[in-house]
Amino acid sequence: MKKLTLALLSGGVSSERKVSICGGDQVYAALDKEKYSVIRYDPKTDLNRLVANASAIDFALIILHGSFGEDGTIQGLLDLLNIPYQGSGVIGSAVAMNKLVSKKLYKQSSIPFPPYIAVNQYDRIDPEECAGQLGMPLVVKPVSGGSSIGMSIVRSMDLLKSAVNDAFAFDKTVIIEKYIKGIEITGSVIGNDKPEALPVVEIVPDKDHDFFDFHAKYTTGITQEICPARIDDAISDKAKTYAKMAHKALFCRGYSRTDMILDDKDIYILETNTIPGMTETSLLPLAAKTAGISFSRLLDKLIELGIKKHQPG
């Protein structure tokens, strides 16, 4: 069988560049070189080379996070170049990247999420009004972006404005959200139109971290990631159902990972990731491994789904 020529895209220009490069390194190591000839491209420097080589590329693996990688822009370029790729297309990538649009689509599909207020840079923020409407503490996050960059938990009204201003450094729109205290879990799915849920992962940051922030995500030993999650079967099934519902509601394809908070028996959706972390120990690969799918085989499956998605009809 002829080897497929893969373009492996990692790096990019977002605040998650280093995470993307690390993921790209591990994906490159895991790809079966008997099946694939892999050429690496960094969109920060190599877009012209990618365009020039387009006719010789069979498939692109996008291991990019944040702006200009996970938001539909690189997907649009690959569509123009007629290069198949894994995961969601332009629409799914764009709407999942925008937490405000995602919430509106979650609502249409009866998917529960924490109450929130959206503000832009020109809005007047009244901390007492926000606390009265949502309670305290509050979660402040940029509308776009990932890895919890720009996100904070506000436990005092006098700190709300500074937290919002910090988040504005990453986006022109910010979400102020009700804080839900509970167990952090995440549900991954694989598939295009009929996604299948993987085992749910429980996320346990150490006592020095209020939530699964950037430091907790990427510092070895700080966070326990337990799969399958230590929750009963009924709650696990509910989380898997919500993960599949979110995948469909946001027009995702190939794979996605939806982060949630479990408060007693109530589950609240936080966000859906269309290009989840793809190191061998990241959350989606961990769930796949628990389901008996190796990292290398997971990559094969995503490539197969991407090729199928690209085919007409």
LINZI-V325751 format. One record per pair of residues at least 6 apart in sequence whose C-alpha atoms are under 8 Angstrom apart, sorted by the first residue. I is the first residue (numbers start at 0). J is the second residue. D is the distance in whole Angstrom. If there is no record, write none. Layout:
i->{I | I}
j->{J | J}
d->{D | D}
This chain:
i->{1 | 2 | 2 | 2 | 2 | 3 | 3 | 3 | 3 | 3 | 3 | 4 | 4 | 4 | 4 | 4 | 4 | 4 | 4 | 5 | 5 | 5 | 5 | 5 | 5 | 5 | 5 | 5 | 6 | 6 | 6 | 6 | 6 | 6 | 6 | 6 | 6 | 7 | 7 | 7 | 7 | 7 | 7 | 7 | 7 | 7 | 7 | 8 | 8 | 8 | 8 | 8 | 8 | 8 | 8 | 8 | 8 | 9 | 9 | 9 | 9 | 9 | 9 | 9 | 9 | 9 | 9 | 9 | 9 | 10 | 10 | 10 | 10 | 10 | 10 | 10 | 10 | 10 | 10 | 10 | 11 | 11 | 11 | 11 | 11 | 11 | 11 | 12 | 12 | 12 | 12 | 13 | 13 | 13 | 13 | 14 | 14 | 15 | 15 | 15 | 15 | 16 | 16 | 18 | 19 | 19 | 19 | 20 | 21 | 22 | 22 | 22 | 22 | 23 | 23 | 23 | 25 | 25 | 25 | 26 | 26 | 26 | 26 | 27 | 29 | 29 | 30 | 30 | 30 | 31 | 40 | 40 | 50 | 53 | 53 | 53 | 54 | 56 | 57 | 57 | 58 | 58 | 58 | 58 | 58 | 59 | 59 | 59 | 59 | 60 | 60 | 60 | 61 | 61 | 61 | 61 | 62 | 62 | 62 | 63 | 63 | 64 | 64 | 65 | 65 | 65 | 65 | 66 | 66 | 67 | 68 | 69 | 69 | 69 | 69 | 69 | 70 | 70 | 70 | 70 | 70 | 70 | 71 | 71 | 71 | 71 | 71 | 71 | 72 | 74 | 74 | 74 | 75 | 75 | 77 | 77 | 83 | 83 | 83 | 84 | 84 | 84 | 84 | 85 | 85 | 85 | 85 | 85 | 85 | 86 | 86 | 86 | 86 | 86 | 86 | 86 | 86 | 86 | 86 | 87 | 87 | 87 | 87 | 87 | 87 | 88 | 88 | 90 | 91 | 91 | 91 | 91 | 91 | 92 | 92 | 94 | 94 | 94 | 95 | 95 | 95 | 95 | 95 | 95 | 96 | 96 | 96 | 96 | 96 | 96 | 97 | 97 | 97 | 98 | 98 | 98 | 99 | 99 | 99 | 101 | 101 | 102 | 104 | 104 | 105 | 105 | 105 | 105 | 105 | 108 | 108 | 110 | 110 | 110 | 110 | 110 | 111 | 111 | 111 | 112 | 112 | 112 | 112 | 113 | 113 | 113 | 113 | 113 | 113 | 113 | 114 | 114 | 114 | 115 | 115 | 115 | 115 | 115 | 116 | 116 | 116 | 116 | 117 | 117 | 117 | 117 | 118 | 118 | 118 | 118 | 118 | 119 | 119 | 119 | 120 | 120 | 120 | 124 | 126 | 126 | 126 | 126 | 127 | 130 | 130 | 130 | 133 | 133 | 134 | 135 | 135 | 135 | 135 | 135 | 136 | 136 | 136 | 136 | 136 | 136 | 137 | 137 | 137 | 137 | 137 | 137 | 137 | 138 | 138 | 138 | 138 | 138 | 138 | 138 | 138 | 138 | 139 | 139 | 139 | 139 | 139 | 139 | 139 | 139 | 139 | 139 | 139 | 140 | 140 | 140 | 140 | 140 | 140 | 140 | 140 | 140 | 141 | 141 | 141 | 141 | 141 | 141 | 141 | 141 | 141 | 141 | 142 | 142 | 142 | 142 | 143 | 143 | 144 | 146 | 146 | 146 | 147 | 147 | 147 | 148 | 148 | 149 | 149 | 149 | 149 | 150 | 150 | 151 | 152 | 152 | 153 | 153 | 163 | 166 | 167 | 179 | 179 | 180 | 180 | 181 | 181 | 181 | 181 | 182 | 182 | 182 | 182 | 182 | 182 | 183 | 183 | 183 | 183 | 183 | 183 | 183 | 184 | 184 | 184 | 184 | 184 | 184 | 184 | 184 | 184 | 185 | 185 | 185 | 185 | 185 | 185 | 185 | 185 | 185 | 185 | 186 | 186 | 186 | 186 | 186 | 186 | 186 | 186 | 186 | 186 | 186 | 186 | 187 | 187 | 187 | 187 | 187 | 187 | 187 | 187 | 187 | 187 | 187 | 187 | 188 | 188 | 188 | 188 | 188 | 188 | 188 | 188 | 188 | 188 | 189 | 189 | 189 | 189 | 189 | 189 | 190 | 190 | 190 | 190 | 191 | 191 | 191 | 191 | 191 | 191 | 192 | 192 | 194 | 194 | 194 | 194 | 195 | 196 | 196 | 196 | 196 | 197 | 197 | 197 | 197 | 198 | 198 | 198 | 198 | 198 | 198 | 198 | 198 | 199 | 199 | 199 | 199 | 199 | 199 | 199 | 200 | 200 | 200 | 200 | 200 | 200 | 200 | 201 | 201 | 201 | 201 | 201 | 201 | 202 | 202 | 202 | 202 | 202 | 203 | 203 | 203 | 203 | 203 | 204 | 204 | 204 | 204 | 204 | 204 | 205 | 205 | 205 | 208 | 211 | 215 | 215 | 216 | 224 | 226 | 226 | 226 | 227 | 227 | 228 | 234 | 238 | 238 | 241 | 242 | 242 | 245 | 245 | 246 | 246 | 246 | 246 | 251 | 252 | 253 | 253 | 253 | 254 | 254 | 254 | 255 | 255 | 255 | 255 | 255 | 256 | 256 | 256 | 256 | 256 | 257 | 257 | 257 | 257 | 257 | 258 | 258 | 258 | 258 | 259 | 259 | 259 | 259 | 259 | 260 | 260 | 260 | 260 | 261 | 275 | 275 | 276 | 276 | 277 | 277 | 278 | 279 | 279 | 284 | 284 | 284 | 287 | 287 | 287 | 288}
j->{34 | 33 | 34 | 35 | 36 | 34 | 35 | 36 | 56 | 57 | 58 | 35 | 36 | 37 | 38 | 55 | 56 | 57 | 58 | 35 | 36 | 37 | 38 | 56 | 57 | 58 | 59 | 60 | 37 | 38 | 39 | 40 | 56 | 57 | 58 | 59 | 60 | 23 | 27 | 37 | 38 | 39 | 40 | 59 | 60 | 61 | 62 | 23 | 39 | 40 | 41 | 42 | 59 | 60 | 61 | 62 | 63 | 16 | 19 | 20 | 22 | 23 | 39 | 40 | 41 | 42 | 61 | 62 | 63 | 16 | 17 | 18 | 19 | 20 | 23 | 41 | 42 | 43 | 62 | 63 | 19 | 41 | 42 | 43 | 63 | 67 | 68 | 42 | 43 | 66 | 67 | 64 | 65 | 66 | 67 | 65 | 148 | 64 | 65 | 145 | 146 | 63 | 64 | 64 | 62 | 63 | 64 | 62 | 278 | 62 | 276 | 277 | 278 | 62 | 277 | 278 | 277 | 278 | 279 | 277 | 278 | 279 | 298 | 37 | 294 | 295 | 295 | 298 | 299 | 295 | 46 | 49 | 80 | 80 | 81 | 82 | 80 | 82 | 82 | 83 | 82 | 83 | 84 | 302 | 306 | 82 | 83 | 84 | 85 | 84 | 85 | 302 | 68 | 84 | 85 | 274 | 68 | 274 | 277 | 69 | 274 | 145 | 274 | 96 | 143 | 144 | 145 | 143 | 144 | 73 | 74 | 92 | 93 | 96 | 273 | 274 | 89 | 92 | 93 | 94 | 95 | 96 | 88 | 89 | 90 | 91 | 92 | 93 | 89 | 84 | 88 | 89 | 88 | 89 | 83 | 84 | 305 | 306 | 309 | 302 | 305 | 306 | 309 | 253 | 301 | 302 | 304 | 305 | 306 | 251 | 252 | 253 | 254 | 255 | 273 | 274 | 301 | 304 | 305 | 250 | 251 | 252 | 253 | 254 | 273 | 251 | 252 | 250 | 249 | 250 | 251 | 252 | 273 | 251 | 273 | 100 | 101 | 249 | 101 | 249 | 270 | 271 | 272 | 273 | 142 | 143 | 144 | 271 | 272 | 273 | 142 | 143 | 144 | 142 | 143 | 270 | 117 | 142 | 174 | 249 | 270 | 112 | 248 | 249 | 111 | 112 | 245 | 248 | 249 | 244 | 248 | 241 | 244 | 245 | 267 | 268 | 266 | 267 | 268 | 266 | 267 | 268 | 269 | 176 | 177 | 178 | 179 | 267 | 268 | 269 | 133 | 176 | 177 | 133 | 174 | 175 | 176 | 177 | 129 | 174 | 175 | 176 | 172 | 173 | 174 | 175 | 124 | 172 | 173 | 174 | 175 | 171 | 172 | 173 | 167 | 171 | 172 | 160 | 156 | 157 | 159 | 160 | 156 | 136 | 137 | 156 | 176 | 177 | 177 | 153 | 154 | 155 | 177 | 178 | 152 | 153 | 154 | 155 | 177 | 178 | 152 | 153 | 154 | 175 | 176 | 177 | 178 | 150 | 151 | 152 | 153 | 174 | 175 | 176 | 177 | 178 | 150 | 151 | 152 | 153 | 162 | 163 | 166 | 173 | 174 | 175 | 176 | 147 | 149 | 150 | 151 | 163 | 166 | 173 | 174 | 175 | 149 | 150 | 166 | 167 | 169 | 170 | 171 | 172 | 173 | 174 | 170 | 172 | 173 | 174 | 169 | 170 | 169 | 212 | 213 | 216 | 211 | 212 | 213 | 212 | 213 | 165 | 166 | 168 | 169 | 166 | 212 | 162 | 178 | 209 | 159 | 162 | 173 | 173 | 173 | 260 | 262 | 260 | 262 | 260 | 261 | 262 | 263 | 201 | 202 | 203 | 260 | 261 | 262 | 201 | 202 | 203 | 258 | 259 | 260 | 261 | 199 | 200 | 201 | 202 | 228 | 258 | 259 | 260 | 261 | 199 | 200 | 201 | 202 | 238 | 256 | 257 | 258 | 259 | 282 | 196 | 197 | 198 | 199 | 200 | 238 | 239 | 242 | 256 | 257 | 258 | 259 | 196 | 197 | 198 | 199 | 239 | 242 | 254 | 255 | 256 | 257 | 283 | 286 | 194 | 195 | 196 | 197 | 242 | 243 | 246 | 254 | 255 | 256 | 195 | 196 | 197 | 253 | 254 | 255 | 252 | 253 | 254 | 304 | 251 | 252 | 253 | 254 | 304 | 308 | 247 | 252 | 243 | 246 | 253 | 254 | 243 | 239 | 240 | 242 | 243 | 239 | 286 | 287 | 290 | 226 | 227 | 228 | 239 | 286 | 287 | 289 | 290 | 226 | 227 | 228 | 235 | 238 | 239 | 286 | 224 | 225 | 226 | 227 | 228 | 282 | 286 | 224 | 225 | 226 | 227 | 228 | 229 | 211 | 222 | 223 | 224 | 225 | 211 | 222 | 223 | 224 | 225 | 210 | 211 | 215 | 221 | 222 | 223 | 221 | 222 | 223 | 215 | 222 | 221 | 222 | 222 | 282 | 285 | 286 | 289 | 286 | 289 | 235 | 264 | 259 | 266 | 268 | 256 | 257 | 257 | 271 | 252 | 254 | 255 | 271 | 273 | 308 | 301 | 304 | 305 | 273 | 274 | 301 | 271 | 272 | 273 | 274 | 275 | 271 | 272 | 273 | 275 | 283 | 268 | 269 | 270 | 271 | 272 | 268 | 269 | 270 | 271 | 266 | 267 | 268 | 269 | 270 | 266 | 267 | 268 | 269 | 267 | 282 | 283 | 282 | 283 | 283 | 284 | 284 | 285 | 294 | 293 | 294 | 297 | 293 | 294 | 297 | 294}
d->{8 | 7 | 5 | 5 | 6 | 6 | 5 | 6 | 8 | 6 | 7 | 6 | 5 | 6 | 7 | 7 | 5 | 5 | 7 | 6 | 6 | 5 | 6 | 6 | 6 | 5 | 5 | 7 | 6 | 5 | 6 | 7 | 7 | 8 | 6 | 5 | 6 | 7 | 8 | 7 | 6 | 5 | 6 | 6 | 5 | 6 | 7 | 7 | 6 | 5 | 6 | 7 | 7 | 6 | 5 | 6 | 7 | 8 | 5 | 5 | 8 | 5 | 8 | 7 | 5 | 7 | 7 | 5 | 5 | 5 | 7 | 8 | 5 | 5 | 8 | 5 | 7 | 7 | 8 | 6 | 8 | 6 | 5 | 5 | 7 | 7 | 7 | 8 | 6 | 8 | 7 | 7 | 6 | 5 | 7 | 7 | 8 | 6 | 6 | 8 | 7 | 8 | 7 | 8 | 6 | 5 | 6 | 8 | 7 | 7 | 7 | 5 | 5 | 6 | 8 | 8 | 8 | 6 | 7 | 7 | 7 | 8 | 8 | 8 | 7 | 5 | 6 | 7 | 8 | 7 | 8 | 7 | 7 | 6 | 8 | 7 | 8 | 7 | 6 | 7 | 6 | 5 | 6 | 8 | 8 | 7 | 6 | 5 | 7 | 6 | 6 | 8 | 8 | 7 | 7 | 8 | 8 | 7 | 7 | 6 | 7 | 7 | 7 | 8 | 8 | 5 | 6 | 8 | 7 | 6 | 8 | 6 | 8 | 7 | 7 | 6 | 7 | 5 | 4 | 8 | 8 | 5 | 7 | 4 | 7 | 8 | 5 | 5 | 7 | 8 | 6 | 6 | 8 | 6 | 7 | 8 | 6 | 6 | 6 | 7 | 5 | 7 | 8 | 6 | 6 | 6 | 7 | 4 | 8 | 7 | 5 | 4 | 6 | 8 | 7 | 7 | 7 | 8 | 6 | 7 | 5 | 4 | 6 | 8 | 6 | 7 | 7 | 7 | 6 | 5 | 5 | 8 | 8 | 7 | 6 | 6 | 6 | 6 | 6 | 6 | 8 | 6 | 7 | 7 | 8 | 6 | 7 | 8 | 7 | 8 | 6 | 5 | 8 | 5 | 6 | 7 | 8 | 6 | 8 | 7 | 7 | 7 | 6 | 7 | 7 | 8 | 7 | 6 | 8 | 7 | 6 | 7 | 7 | 7 | 8 | 7 | 7 | 5 | 6 | 8 | 5 | 5 | 6 | 6 | 6 | 8 | 7 | 6 | 7 | 7 | 7 | 6 | 6 | 7 | 7 | 6 | 4 | 6 | 8 | 6 | 5 | 6 | 7 | 6 | 5 | 6 | 8 | 6 | 5 | 6 | 8 | 6 | 4 | 6 | 7 | 6 | 7 | 7 | 6 | 7 | 6 | 7 | 7 | 8 | 8 | 7 | 7 | 5 | 7 | 8 | 6 | 8 | 7 | 7 | 7 | 5 | 4 | 7 | 7 | 6 | 6 | 5 | 7 | 7 | 6 | 5 | 5 | 7 | 6 | 5 | 6 | 8 | 6 | 5 | 6 | 6 | 6 | 5 | 6 | 7 | 7 | 6 | 7 | 7 | 6 | 5 | 6 | 8 | 6 | 4 | 7 | 8 | 6 | 6 | 5 | 7 | 6 | 7 | 5 | 7 | 6 | 6 | 8 | 6 | 4 | 6 | 7 | 6 | 5 | 6 | 8 | 7 | 8 | 7 | 5 | 7 | 8 | 5 | 6 | 8 | 6 | 6 | 5 | 8 | 7 | 7 | 8 | 7 | 8 | 8 | 6 | 7 | 7 | 7 | 7 | 7 | 7 | 8 | 7 | 6 | 5 | 5 | 7 | 7 | 7 | 8 | 6 | 5 | 7 | 6 | 5 | 7 | 8 | 6 | 5 | 6 | 7 | 6 | 4 | 6 | 7 | 6 | 5 | 6 | 7 | 6 | 5 | 7 | 8 | 8 | 7 | 6 | 4 | 6 | 8 | 7 | 7 | 7 | 5 | 7 | 6 | 6 | 5 | 6 | 5 | 7 | 8 | 6 | 6 | 7 | 7 | 8 | 7 | 7 | 6 | 4 | 6 | 6 | 7 | 6 | 5 | 4 | 6 | 7 | 7 | 8 | 5 | 6 | 6 | 5 | 7 | 8 | 6 | 4 | 7 | 6 | 5 | 6 | 7 | 7 | 4 | 5 | 7 | 7 | 7 | 7 | 7 | 6 | 8 | 8 | 8 | 7 | 6 | 8 | 7 | 7 | 8 | 6 | 6 | 7 | 7 | 6 | 8 | 8 | 5 | 8 | 7 | 7 | 6 | 6 | 6 | 7 | 7 | 7 | 7 | 7 | 6 | 5 | 6 | 5 | 7 | 7 | 6 | 5 | 6 | 7 | 5 | 7 | 8 | 7 | 6 | 5 | 6 | 8 | 6 | 5 | 6 | 8 | 6 | 6 | 6 | 6 | 4 | 6 | 6 | 6 | 8 | 7 | 8 | 6 | 6 | 7 | 8 | 7 | 6 | 7 | 8 | 7 | 8 | 7 | 8 | 7 | 8 | 7 | 6 | 7 | 7 | 7 | 8 | 6 | 8 | 7 | 8 | 6 | 6 | 6 | 7 | 8 | 7 | 7 | 6 | 5 | 7 | 7 | 6 | 5 | 7 | 6 | 7 | 7 | 7 | 6 | 4 | 6 | 6 | 5 | 6 | 6 | 7 | 5 | 4 | 5 | 7 | 6 | 5 | 7 | 7 | 7 | 8 | 7 | 7 | 7 | 7 | 7 | 7 | 7 | 6 | 8 | 6 | 7 | 7 | 8 | 7 | 7}
